[in-house]
Amino acid sequence: MPSLGKIVIWLSEKLNWLAGWTLVIMMLLVCTNIVSRLFGRPIMGTVEMIEIMMVVVVAFSLPYGSLTKSHIAVDFVMRKLNQRIQAAIDFITVLVSIGLFGLVAWRCAKLALRLWQMGELSLTLWIPLFPLLYVASFNCILVCVVLILIELPASLSPWRKSWIR
């Protein structure tokens, strides 16, 4: 049976792949809408569809971005610090990130439950909005799992090496 870390990596890669294809579909939808407007027949609900797909793109790419460290990082000052201080800052950053994404996951799930209970729908296409928040919540939880299983041990490894010496 594969380890939990391998499952998380596999799931993050597949969700990132879906995010990429959703972005392609968004591009095609916008281009099609522009061309159809030239003929006086715009696609109804394009803005809502783009908004919904943007949630999918952002949420599905978060775990893979965290896994590959493809987020923006400023390391100009960090490179000048010694290895133990860098490890401590990395460790604190990972802990704060786990707390932040955990909080976002909890609040998204709580808001999704409220929208589901109220029966909230999008204005034009009448699409239920609560599944999007559950998607965002799930992906924030997945980011937390990536941070706990992969980033946290990686941030501790330079620290352990310096303690052994």
SULQUI-V17587 format. One record per backbone hydrogen bond with DSSP energy under -1.0 kcal/mol. CO is the residue of the C=O (numbers start at 1). NH is the residue of the N-H. If there is no record, write none. Layout:
# SULQUI-V17587
co;nh
CO;NH
CO;NH
This chain:
# SULQUI-V17587
co;nh
3;7
4;8
5;9
6;10
7;11
8;12
9;13
10;14
11;15
12;16
13;17
14;18
15;19
16;20
17;21
18;22
19;23
20;24
21;25
22;26
23;27
24;28
25;29
26;30
27;31
28;32
29;33
30;34
31;35
32;36
33;37
34;38
36;41
37;40
43;46
45;49
46;50
47;51
48;52
49;53
50;54
51;55
52;56
53;57
54;58
55;59
56;60
57;61
58;62
61;65
62;66
63;67
64;68
65;70
75;79
77;80
78;81
82;86
83;87
84;88
85;89
86;90
87;91
88;92
89;93
90;94
91;95
92;96
93;97
94;98
95;99
96;100
97;101
98;102
99;103
100;104
101;105
102;106
103;107
104;108
105;109
106;110
107;111
108;112
109;113
110;114
111;115
112;116
113;117
114;118
115;119
115;120
120;129
127;122
129;133
130;134
131;135
132;136
133;137
134;138
135;139
136;140
137;141
138;142
139;143
140;144
141;145
142;146
143;147
144;148
145;149
146;150
146;151
147;152
150;154
151;155
152;156
153;157
156;160
157;161
158;162
159;163
160;164
161;165
